[in-house]
């Protein structure tokens, strides 16, 4: 089976607008354009459309859902990785969070949880693994489209590329790799299940 993970279109957070609820960030006009262009780009009918619980991913999925009205839609826990306690940083800009972001990744503590509403890196990896296991159990012949977020997609990528690594090894590699090979707004990452497990097969960007 094949699964295509899609990062949401440009959101207000990506555009540098401060937010008081990271779950309710909306698409910008550019993000909506990316979502509509993405919907027009599909050359296969999906067997299932999956979205994150977060608004920006659901908005990105909407034009695709409208294009394939007969395809079932489900919400899975494929939301973005929140590793800093939201209550301390709501309403702030990324430039204010940057020193704390760097400190988090440099500590390399996969089981650390920053506070209420934050998630450990280890739990992010478990979500990625669980998602791939769930896709495998579906046994679908048609492709599955999953509308999600950049760091979750990086976690899927690390799970597929480095299955033998420990959580700590993945965390050491994760942030430098994300800087070198970021998942951009509208980007797709495709994985396919073969006889030896999941393999990355393609990636592209909707500009």
N, C-alpha and C positions, 0 to 999 in steps of 0.2 A: 504494500500500500504506500501511498504518497501523502505527505502532509506539508502544507505551505504555511509557515508562520509569517505574519505581516505586522510590521510596526505601524502604529497609528500615524496619521498625517500630522502635520505641524499643529501643536497645541499652543494655547496662550502661554503656558510655562516655557515651551521651547522658544517662544518669541520674547522672553524676558519680562513677562508680566507677572507680578507677585500674586500668589494664590493663598487662600485661607483653607482650602480643602483639596489635597492632591488627587482625590478620587473624582472630583467634579470639574477638573480642567476641561475646557472645551476646545474644539478645533478653531483655528483661525480661518479666514477666507482662503488662504493658501492651503490649509489642511483639508478643507472641503473640496477644493479643486483636485488635490492629490487623491482623495477618496473616490471622486467621480471618475478620474482617469484610471485609477486602479480597477474599478468595477468594469470599465469598458475593455480592459486589457485581457480578461480571462478568456482562454480558448478551450477550457474544459468546464463541464458542469460539476460542481462539487456534490459529494454525497452528504456532507454536513458542513455547516458554518458554525464556528465557535467564536465567542467573544469573551474578553476579559470583563469583569464587573465594572470597570472604570469607564466613565462617560466618553472620553476621547477615543477609546478603542471601539465602543459601540457605535459612535457617530461615524467612524471610518468604515465600519462594516455595513452601515445602512444602505449606501448605494448598491453594494454587492447583493445584499438581501433583497432589495427591490428588483434587481436584475434576475434573480433566481427565486421567485416567490414560492415555489413548491418545495424548496430545500429546507429541511429542519434546521433550527437555530438553537444552540445551547450556550449557556454561560458556565464557564469553567474557571477555577482559581488560577488563572494565568496572568494575574495582575502584575504591575511593576514592583520591583524590589524596593522596599522602604527600609533603609538601614539606619537612618537618623530619626530620633523620636519626633514625630510630626508636631506635637504640641509645642516644642521649643523652636520650631522653624517655620511654622505657618506664617505667611505674610512677608517672608524674607525673599531676597533675590539670591541667585546662585553665587554671585561674587561674595556674598556674606557667608555662605555655607562652605565655600571652597576649602578653607583651611581645615575644617572639621571633616570634610569628605576625604581629604588627603590623609589625615591622621587615622581615620577609620581603616582605610585600605593598607596603610603602612603597618598597622598593628598585627594584621594577619591572624585574626582570632575568629575562625569560622563559626564557633558556637556562641559568640558574644551577641547579646541583644541590648540595644542602646536604651530602650525604655518602652513605655506604653505605646502600642501602635507600631513599633519597629519590629523587624524580622531579622533573624540571624542569617548569615550567608549559607550555613548548612541547611536551613529550612528552604531557602530559595532553591538549592540543588535538589532537595527532596521533591519540591513541586515540579521541577523540570522532569525528574525521573518518573514521577507519578503520571505526568501528562503523556510521556512517551509510552508508558505501560498501558495507559487507557486507550491510546490510539492503536496499539498493537492488539488489544482485546477486541476492538471494534471489528477488525478484519475486513474493513471496507474495501471494495474494489475501486470505487471512485475516490478522488482526492478529497482531503479535508482542509478547509481554510480556517486558520486560527488568527484572529485579530488580537494583537497583544502589544508588548512593550519592549523597548530596546534591551534592558538588562535581563529581562526574562529570556529573550531570544539568545543573548550571550550565554546564559546558563544552559539552555538547550544545546547550543553549539559546543560548549565545553563538555557536556555530558556525552555527546556523540563522539567528539574528537578524542577525548582523553578518558575512556571508561575505566582505566586501571588507576588513575590518579586518586590520591586522597583528597578530602575536602580542603585541607591546607594547601596542597599543591595547586589545586584549582584556584583557590583564592589568591595565592601569590602571583599567578599568571593572569588572573581575570582583568584587573584594572589596567595594567600596561597593554594587554591585548585589546581591550575595549578602546583605549586611546588610539592605538595603531590601526585597528580595524573596526571602527564604530558601526553600529546599526543605525542607519539614517531613517528619517521619517519617510514612510512609504516603502521601505525596503522589504523585500521578500527573502526568506531563507527556506529552502525546500529540503526535506529529508525523505528518504525512501527506505523501507524495511526490506532487507534482503536476507539471504541465508546466513550471513555473518552478523546480522544486527542492523542497526540504523546507520545510514551513511548520508553525509551532506551531498546534495546533488547540484544545487544552483543557488544563486543569489542575484538580485537585481534591484534597481532603485526606480521608483516612480517620482519624477521631478515635477 
